Amino acid sequence: MAIDPEELLPLKKAPEIVIGQDISTLSVIELEKRISALQGEIRRSEEALKARAATKNAADAVFNTKKS
């Protein structure tokens, strides 16, 4: 019997947080976990923004230098 190559791939997890999902049925603990995860994602996004800004500033410094 042949093995399907897709069976060898790791299973993808469904996202734990879906923006806009119905949260009315979540418990206090689930809501706290959700808030914590969202705060972590916000921090990660803010760090990515800082990294992009640093890259842009470095590129601007290279390409916007005035030649004498």
N, C-alpha and C positions, 0 to 999 in steps of 0.2 A: 504494500500500500504506500503510495507516494505521500510525502508531507507537503502540505500547502505552505509556501514560504511566508505567507501572512501570519500563520500560526506561530512562527518563530519571533515575530515582532512583539515588543512589550505592549501591553494593553494601555491605551490612553485613558487617563482618568477624566471623568467628567469634571468640569470646573466646579469647585465648591461654592463659589459665589457667582451668581448671575445677576448683573445689574438689572434692576427693575422687577426682579422676581417677587412673588407674593411672600411677604415675611410675616403675615398675620398668624401663621401657625407655628412659628418658631418659638422655642422656649427661651427663657432668660439666658441660659448658658449658651445656646446656639446664637442668640443675638450678640452676646459678648464676644464670642469667637469670631463672628462675622465682622464686628466692629474692629477687632484686633487685626484681622486679616486685611481689611480695607485700609487701616492705618499703615500697616506694613507695605501695602501696595502703593499708597500715597508717598511714603518715604522713598521707596524704590524709584518711583516716577520722578520725584524731586531730584534725586541723585542723578538720574539720567539727564534731566534738564541741565543740571550744573555741568555735567560732562560735555553735553552738546555746546553749551555756552563757552566752555574753556576751549573746545576745539575750534569754534567759530572765532573766538578772540585771537587764538594763535594764527589762524589762517588770515584774519584781517591784518594782523601785525606783519605778516610776510608779504601780503599782496598790496598793502596800502602804504608801504614805506616810500618816502619821497627820495628820488635819486638826485644827487647834486650834480 
